[in-house]
Amino acid sequence: MYPGPGPQRPGPWPVVAAALVGVWIVGFVVVSQGAGWLVDQVLLATGLHRVAGLWPGLALGTLVLLGTPTLLIALLPRSAAVRTTGRTWLAGLLALGTLLLLRALPPVHQEAYLAALAGTAALLALVAGRLLRRARPPIDPAETTGTGPDAAAGPAGVSGPDEVGRPEGVGGAGWRRPPAVTLLAVTAGLLLLAPWVWVGALGGLLETVLAGLAAAAVGALAGVLLDATFWARFTVGAPPRPARLVLVGGLVAGVTLLLVAAGTGQGGSQLPALWTLPPVGFVLAALHAAALRTGRPAGRAPVRWLVGLGALGPLALTDPEEITLLLVGTRDLPFWVAVATAAGLAVAVLLAIGYGVGLGRSRGPAPSRRVAGVTALVVLAAVTLVGIGAGQPGLHGERLFVVLREQADLTGIPAGAPGLAGRDARVAEVHRRLVATADRTQAGLRRDLTRLRLDHTPYYLVNAIETDGGPGVRAWLSRRPEVARVLVSQRLRPLPAPPPVSHGDQPPPTGPAWNISLIGADRVWSELGVTGSGVVVGTSDSGVDGAHPALAGGFRGGADSWYDPWEQSRTPGDRSGHGTHTLGSAVGGGGIGVAPGAQWTGCVNLDRNLGNPARYLDCLQFMLAPFPVGGDPFTDGRPARAPQVLTNSWGCPPVEGCDPGALRPATAALEAAGIFVVAAAGNTGPYCDSIQDPPATYPDVLTVGAVDRRRQVTDFSSRGSVPRGVAKPDLVAPGAGILSAMPGGGYATLDGTSMATPQVAGVVALMWSANPALVGDLDRTRRILRDTATPARPTSDACGGDAAVSGAGLVDAYAAVRAAQG
């Protein structure tokens, strides 16, 4: 029978259209994902509320802007290969749009996100498998003669979308030994995982398991999108052309994997996959080309293994809460994520070249299963050794901060004698009541936690316990009658190397710094003869360089003047410089500190600029009743050694685990003890109502904003008011261009309300040094500070008036000390 005319060869325009759509997809996805992450970080840095609809909105925009042209190439061209390309990309876009919806979950709930990612990706794999079987055009036998060794498997060696060839090894329903191409895919996946094993660190057990399940589900989704039917479309012809499969099929697969990568992860952990997974398309193409020489199509297994292992690194070995602009340092986590991403990209490109050249040939022997198996085992052993030796082995998950319902009753604390003796008596009574309440109400919970072998730390300043545990333990704790609420206490994962110490690059001042003169502190020294002697200022921050010339002489010393709950260091030290700089503005000598005659004690509550409720409480508790290194805060605390004034240039936002009331009992207890607490307003101005994070929002804390040399409130200084109608800030102080100490003996100029806060603490030290009878009289001290403050410029009706911007005004050290003496 006369067969009729052969199939017409399609023109070049469908291919050109598909190429343009592919470029549009790549450009839009990369830019939009980076921009979406950047918006999240800017909102976090500026103190604005996270936009829950950001990622769902981006998902909708992605589907509209990318789905329309992709749908056209999926339906209109006569070329079956172009239609297959369009339908594969369209399925990938639908999967991306669905996965982006999951990012409405806050990064702090990483376990919930990973569980949702695993379930959603697995469901998408099931749905996509059914839809693509119907949507992809069948291969026309006229497009190939099916000659050669692949003929037995059907056109171009394809026997079905899930076909992996005849079983090898154990017969029947037993285990089937994986073919060589699958083992080679495992090898490639392990190599992609290696940089993350070196650089990253695992979270908790549940988080790690969920990350593994999520990576496996993402691999399964990619396997459905890039199944044997997909690859067969790029091998039609007689004989099959592996070069076309590797080049064209690899490009199409790379765009598909870009879509899968864009939906995998949150908080920035999705960005590394955008760079490392797309080149894997060429690796997969080469593996399928090699499978053609065996007469058995590779099926989905290589895709599942390679993509799953490639996605596992960013999901399991990074913490999305740390990939943020707030933590960017010279060699902080973002630096190491960039290193791992660059290394992963280099590995992916080398694998694409090596596999493409070595496996993407039309002739030559088929890959050896034995060689592939040995190679996979060697690489697995090498990656394991990297993780144990050069990596950060172990689990480093978040903990839970359990706040109990009953807090200590501190009413009726006797005022006692005026001055330091009366204040010391109040501190002792407050400490006694707090410890007694915690011991009584925590006994049953501590016993149950011990029975369950959950490591835990009790606290008394807030009646709370920090403990190990995931969502299951959190649910159990939340149901207990004595528990008020359970918060997530964030933990930093270790880095391959500690960040370098921040050093200053400026010389010391030759006289009093401009800010010291602006508030009149130098006049207090010269005219009134008051420098802060007899007063101790406590600082909770990133640490202190205790050897700095401007600070060494003021350290109180003894076994109970320094506490580092992060590293357990025994002597004062500081890597970031923030704590050294702030303390220098309070008590530093050489013209940088307001009260150079005061002594200081220190505690480390920030590590790499991140804290959590427990670490903040560690330091506040230490300030109430200092204890020797290695001592028990409950039994070894020494209330009589408590500093009189505390400076706190930090805040605890929700991303660190705090809710608005997390530390409220702590500041209330310090107030009852007669300890003066000063806190930074924050650097999230000029927005109104931007004083949001504890402890700055609390009424028993003196909250400080920032002004510049012209006495003008800075744009970054956070504004009030705050919830419950509390007027904040209380005062402002110089906070722009402040010269102070840095680790290593240097000096630097920094901006922030962090710089303004210690100056007000120094003014209080001057007041109490000038009039010891004022020590512990918090109400009178605050009243003097407000009454003697001078106006800050400019006046404005923004945020409800001047009080919400500058409080009572700019602190005046000279006037305040004179009033304290009078």
Secondary structure as UniProt FT lines:
FT   HELIX           13..45
FT   TURN            46..47
FT   TURN            52..53
FT   HELIX           54..75
FT   HELIX           80..100
FT   HELIX           101..104
FT   TURN            107..108
FT   HELIX           110..135
FT   HELIX           141..143
FT   TURN            149..150
FT   HELIX           151..153
FT   HELIX           155..157
FT   TURN            161..162
FT   TURN            172..173
FT   HELIX           180..199
FT   HELIX           205..225
FT   HELIX           228..232
FT   TURN            233..234
FT   HELIX           242..244
FT   HELIX           245..249
FT   HELIX           250..262
FT   TURN            267..270
FT   HELIX           271..276
FT   TURN            278..279
FT   HELIX           280..292
FT   TURN            293..295
FT   HELIX           301..317
FT   TURN            320..322
FT   HELIX           325..327
FT   TURN            330..331
FT   HELIX           333..359
FT   HELIX           369..389
FT   STRAND          399..404
FT   TURN            411..412
FT   HELIX           420..451
FT   TURN            452..453
FT   STRAND          456..459
FT   TURN            460..463
FT   STRAND          464..467
FT   HELIX           471..478
FT   TURN            481..482
FT   STRAND          483..489
FT   HELIX           514..518
FT   TURN            519..520
FT   HELIX           521..528
FT   TURN            533..534
FT   STRAND          536..541
FT   TURN            546..547
FT   TURN            549..551
FT   HELIX           552..554
FT   TURN            559..560
FT   STRAND          562..563
FT   TURN            565..567
FT   HELIX           578..587
FT   TURN            589..592
FT   TURN            596..597
FT   STRAND          599..604
FT   TURN            608..609
FT   HELIX           613..624
FT   TURN            629..630
FT   HELIX           633..636
FT   HELIX           639..641
FT   STRAND          645..648
FT   HELIX           654..656
FT   TURN            660..663
FT   HELIX           664..672
FT   TURN            673..674
FT   STRAND          676..680
FT   TURN            685..686
FT   TURN            688..689
FT   TURN            694..697
FT   TURN            699..700
FT   STRAND          702..707
FT   TURN            709..710
FT   STRAND          712..713
FT   TURN            715..716
FT   HELIX           723..725
FT   STRAND          731..734
FT   STRAND          738..742
FT   HELIX           743..745
FT   STRAND          746..750
FT   HELIX           753..770
FT   HELIX           772..774
FT   TURN            775..776
FT   HELIX           778..788
FT   HELIX           798..800
FT   HELIX           803..806
FT   TURN            807..808
FT   HELIX           813..821
//
